[in-house]
Amino acid sequence: MNARRRQRPSNLPARVYANGASWYWVVPRTNKWVRLCKTAEGETAMLARLVVERRKYEAPPGTGDAGPLIDRYIEEKGPTLRSQKSWARTGRYARNALRDANVADIEPGDISDVLDFWAEKLSMQNHIRSFLSGFFFWCVKKRHTKTNPVRDVKVKTPPRRGVYIPDDHFAAIRKQLAHFEHKSSTRTKGGTFARNGRMMQCFVDLCYLTAQRSTEIRTLKWSQIDRAAGVIHFLPSKTADSSGVTVDFAITPEIDAVLARIREIDQQPRIGDAHVIHNRKFEPYKPEALLAAWTRAAEKAGLAAEKYTIKDIRAKALTDAKRAGYETKDLMVAAGHTREATTQIYFKKLDIPTSHVRLTIPKSA
């Protein structure tokens, strides 16, 4: 729920609202509602609690120049990235860690100290290192410092996820998706429930049949579906700022059947920049909505303990294709990779060859 614009003057602090019998503070940027206290406890208790909560979310400004420079770096580079929100969030973590430092004085040991904070979260540690490496490269270009201290700092690579979704588990989750419904944000008493299961199924089916990242399917537009050429034009978002590899994926009969189901759901022709996968307002689903649907379907299928994610669908698709006899180089093209080694990471639980070598204990002469 987002912070509401006040309809009438109020003496309450900014982003503080009375809802029911309690006061809430809406956190900037995330718009998360944090309960402060009951209204019956009075404004003094509310203000005291507000100070405590704001301290959790508001980092001190710092005394060095690293903080303001990171802000400038995020402002300049952020709009050019597709993953701007998550990247900027990572940058704010780095800013908080270096807020009292001057860029020209930061050494590799300082970077190592910062990264040690995320020693138990290797994925986040790698994200922080990647952000800082780009930031100091930018600082060198802008002549704020002479060297990049991140270059000499190495971190562990996170272990590869080895999860494979068996066919029966995939079918069970997919079946439960058909019954997915969510409570709409209407003002009617109790709200109304909107069923989106059929569209959610189409999303999962396209993720599997095209072996593309879920982001590519979530943001897919009808203009990318080229009927004349018989292909879907994908520009993988993850590599848009690096290799820039594009993928033309053939429209197979199975994919065409899914697109026909979507047109049936829409009940009207959809072309141009309209999104293929969309909610009832014809807007693209947010990642959180798709994750919620997938998680709830897994719970109803009795598979919550397996902790399957939407990203596992891509690994299943490439693994199944490999088992079906497709060559790794062909799957590399389908996945939008530039190296076969990257594609091989997605192969999970392939058949282990059995050795039939038979030896006998040598007898003494």
Rosetta blueprint (number, residue, H / E / L):
1 M L
2 N L
3 A L
4 R L
5 R L
6 R L
7 Q L
8 R L
9 P L
10 S L
11 N L
12 L L
13 P L
14 A L
15 R L
16 V E
17 Y E
18 A E
19 N E
20 G L
21 A L
22 S E
23 W E
24 Y E
25 W E
26 V E
27 V L
28 P L
29 R L
30 T L
31 N L
32 K L
33 W E
34 V E
35 R E
36 L E
37 C E
38 K E
39 T H
40 A H
41 E H
42 G L
43 E H
44 T H
45 A H
46 M H
47 L H
48 A H
49 R H
50 L H
51 V H
52 V H
53 E H
54 R H
55 R H
56 K H
57 Y H
58 E L
59 A L
60 P L
61 P L
62 G L
63 T L
64 G L
65 D L
66 A H
67 G H
68 P H
69 L H
70 I H
71 D H
72 R H
73 Y H
74 I H
75 E H
76 E H
77 K H
78 G H
79 P H
80 T H
81 L L
82 R L
83 S L
84 Q H
85 K H
86 S H
87 W H
88 A H
89 R H
90 T H
91 G H
92 R H
93 Y H
94 A H
95 R H
96 N H
97 A H
98 L L
99 R L
100 D L
101 A L
102 N L
103 V H
104 A H
105 D H
106 I L
107 E L
108 P H
109 G H
110 D H
111 I H
112 S H
113 D H
114 V H
115 L H
116 D H
117 F L
118 W L
119 A L
120 E L
121 K L
122 L H
123 S H
124 M H
125 Q H
126 N H
127 H H
128 I H
129 R H
130 S H
131 F H
132 L H
133 S H
134 G H
135 F H
136 F H
137 F H
138 W H
139 C H
140 V H
141 K H
142 K L
143 R L
144 H L
145 T L
146 K L
147 T L
148 N L
149 P H
150 V H
151 R H
152 D H
153 V L
154 K L
155 V L
156 K L
157 T L
158 P L
159 P L
160 R L
161 R L
162 G L
163 V L
164 Y L
165 I L
166 P L
167 D H
168 D H
169 H H
170 F H
171 A H
172 A H
173 I H
174 R H
175 K H
176 Q H
177 L H
178 A L
179 H L
180 F L
181 E E
182 H E
183 K E
184 S L
185 S L
186 T L
187 R L
188 T L
189 K L
190 G L
191 G L
192 T L
193 F E
194 A E
195 R E
196 N L
197 G H
198 R H
199 M H
200 M H
201 Q H
202 C H
203 F H
204 V H
205 D H
206 L H
207 C H
208 Y H
209 L H
210 T H
211 A L
212 Q L
213 R L
214 S H
215 T H
216 E H
217 I H
218 R H
219 T L
220 L L
221 K E
222 W H
223 S H
224 Q H
225 I E
226 D E
227 R L
228 A L
229 A L
230 G L
231 V E
232 I E
233 H E
234 F E
235 L L
236 P L
237 S H
238 K H
239 T H
240 A L
241 D L
242 S L
243 S L
244 G L
245 V L
246 T L
247 V E
248 D E
249 F E
250 A E
251 I L
252 T L
253 P H
254 E H
255 I H
256 D H
257 A H
258 V H
259 L H
260 A H
261 R H
262 I H
263 R H
264 E H
265 I H
266 D H
267 Q L
268 Q L
269 P L
270 R L
271 I L
272 G L
273 D L
274 A L
275 H E
276 V L
277 I L
278 H L
279 N L
280 R L
281 K L
282 F L
283 E L
284 P L
285 Y L
286 K L
287 P H
288 E H
289 A H
290 L H
291 L H
292 A H
293 A H
294 W H
295 T H
296 R H
297 A H
298 A H
299 E H
300 K H
301 A L
302 G L
303 L L
304 A H
305 A H
306 E H
307 K L
308 Y L
309 T L
310 I L
311 K L
312 D H
313 I H
314 R H
315 A H
316 K H
317 A H
318 L H
319 T H
320 D H
321 A H
322 K H
323 R H
324 A L
325 G L
326 Y L
327 E L
328 T H
329 K H
330 D H
331 L H
332 M H
333 V H
334 A H
335 A H
336 G L
337 H L
338 T L
339 R L
340 E H
341 A H
342 T H
343 T H
344 Q H
345 I L
346 Y L
347 F L
348 K L
349 K L
350 L L
351 D L
352 I L
353 P L
354 T L
355 S L
356 H L
357 V L
358 R L
359 L L
360 T L
361 I L
362 P L
363 K L
364 S L
365 A L
